[in-house]
Amino acid sequence: MKSIAVFASGTGTNFEAIACACEDGRIPARVALMVCDRPGAQVVERAARHGIPSFVFSPRDYAGKEEFEREIVRRLDEAGVELVCLAGYMRIVGSVLLGAYRGRIINIHPSLLPAFKGAHAVEDAVAYGVKVFGITIHYVDETLDGGRIIAQRAFPYEGSDPAEVHRLGQVIEHQLYIETIAKLIQ
Ligand code: GRF
């Protein structure tokens, strides 16, 4: 059985969807590790409920990004992780983690990249007046929401409520992430 890791900083609905898909066989892998940089985030509780080992840390307990990424890499290696899935991990991946896992780290982003990078993609797209929204899954490199695109799915929405776009997008995110991970892991 192949091992994957999921990184998250917040709510963790994508984490939950991935964990369930691993449990019921839609993804032929197990979530060997959940990594979270925010103690107290809801995703930590979700991992515990699924019995998934987690590494939860506070960046301020480390001298810098290189130090906590070295610890992350050590734990990924130890767990035999083959694919790292970022799911709401609100940090730019640094040289240590990329050096060890480049080409094996993917991210999900709530816009049709390269449009609307960053943490407020949905709000920015609504403010711009976009009528076709979407989700992107891409390989991670050292740039914000950069890296080669693996999968995209679009959906029309003509309103102006970001919360509604988040709701519509979330359903697509979960489906697309599960399908994409299943394909990549095979
Ligand atoms: C998702 O919208 C994802 O696209 C973005 O962060 C959000 C994570 O949501 N990168 P959740 O924590 O999985 O619910």
Residues whose N, C-alpha, C, O or C-beta is under 5 A from the ligand:
A	BS01	GRF	G10 T11 G12 T13 N14 F15 A87 G88 I108 H109 P110
